[in-house]
Structures are given as structure tokens and as C-alpha cells.
Amino acid sequence: MIRIRYFARLRERLATSEEQLDWSADTATVAALRQHLCARGGVWAEMLGVGETVLAAVDQELARPDTPIQDGQEVAFFPPVTGG
């Protein structure tokens, strides 16, 4: 089982702050998990699709698309943060 958390506008548009998903080979990297979530269609594809800039963290460490995900880990998705 992996815990997925959504922050900022993702949380608002997806209408959820977190969920749990069974870990599988189909969700073994950040990119694979994102693609799996996009396959839900609708707002999921809109917010997490290929053209959208979304950052990810695995167990609270910034992750790349090829970062592996293991059973029991937490994955967070969030928009880039800017400030001044």
C-alpha cells in the first residue's frame, strides 16, 4: 500500500487531500504512478497530465519521474512554489 498526498491547487481540484493505493509494478516509479492516476480521466488527467508542471516527493524528499516507489512509502504531488 502506498499513501498519496495532494497539496495546494491539486488538493482543491481533485477534491481529496490523500488516498491509499495498492502498490504494484504499474505504480513502481513516480512517472508510472502519475500515469496510473491520469488514466482515471477527467480532472485527474487535466491536473496530472503530461503538459502539467507537478512536483513530487517520496517520503518527503524531492523526487524525479524515475524515482522508484516501494510498498509502504508516501508520495506527495504539489505544484511548483514561487516566492519573492
C-alpha positions in Angstrom: 0.0 0.0 0.0 1.3 3.5 -0.8 0.0 6.7 0.6 -0.6 9.5 -1.9 -1.0 13.1 -0.7 -2.1 16.1 -2.8 -1.3 19.7 -2.0 -2.5 23.2 -2.9 -4.5 23.5 -6.1 -4.2 19.8 -6.8 -6.0 19.1 -3.5 -8.7 21.6 -4.4 -9.3 20.4 -7.9 -9.1 16.7 -7.2 -11.3 17.2 -4.1 -9.1 15.0 -1.9 -6.0 15.6 0.2 -4.9 12.0 0.3 -5.6 8.4 -0.6 -4.1 4.9 -0.4 -3.4 2.7 -3.3 -2.2 -0.8 -3.6 1.4 -0.9 -4.7 2.1 -2.8 -7.9 4.6 -2.9 -10.8 2.3 -0.4 -12.5 3.0 2.2 -9.8 6.7 1.4 -9.2 8.0 4.9 -10.2 6.8 8.4 -9.8 6.1 8.6 -13.5 4.3 5.3 -13.6 2.1 6.4 -10.6 1.3 9.7 -12.2 0.3 7.9 -15.5 -1.8 5.5 -13.5 -3.7 8.4 -11.8 -4.1 10.2 -15.2 -5.8 7.1 -16.6 -8.7 7.9 -14.3 -9.5 10.6 -16.9 -11.3 13.9 -16.3 -9.8 16.2 -13.8 -7.1 13.7 -12.9 -5.7 13.8 -16.5 -6.2 17.5 -16.5 -4.2 18.2 -13.3 -1.5 15.4 -13.6 -1.2 15.1 -17.4 2.0 15.3 -19.4 1.9 19.1 -20.0 1.3 20.0 -16.4 4.2 21.0 -14.1 3.8 19.0 -11.0 6.5 18.2 -8.5 6.7 15.0 -6.4 8.3 13.9 -3.2 8.8 10.3 -2.0 8.9 10.1 1.8 9.3 13.8 2.0 12.3 14.0 -0.4 12.0 15.7 -3.8 11.7 13.0 -6.4 12.3 12.7 -10.2 10.0 10.8 -12.6 12.3 7.8 -12.4 12.4 7.7 -8.6 11.3 4.2 -7.5 8.4 3.8 -5.2 8.3 0.9 -2.7 5.4 -0.6 -0.9 4.7 1.4 2.3 6.1 4.7 1.1 4.4 8.1 0.9 4.2 10.0 -2.4 3.2 13.7 -2.5 2.2 15.7 -5.5 2.3 19.5 -5.5 2.6 22.5 -7.8 5.9 24.4 -8.1 6.2 27.1 -5.4 7.4 30.6 -6.2 8.1 33.4 -3.9 9.8 36.7 -3.7 
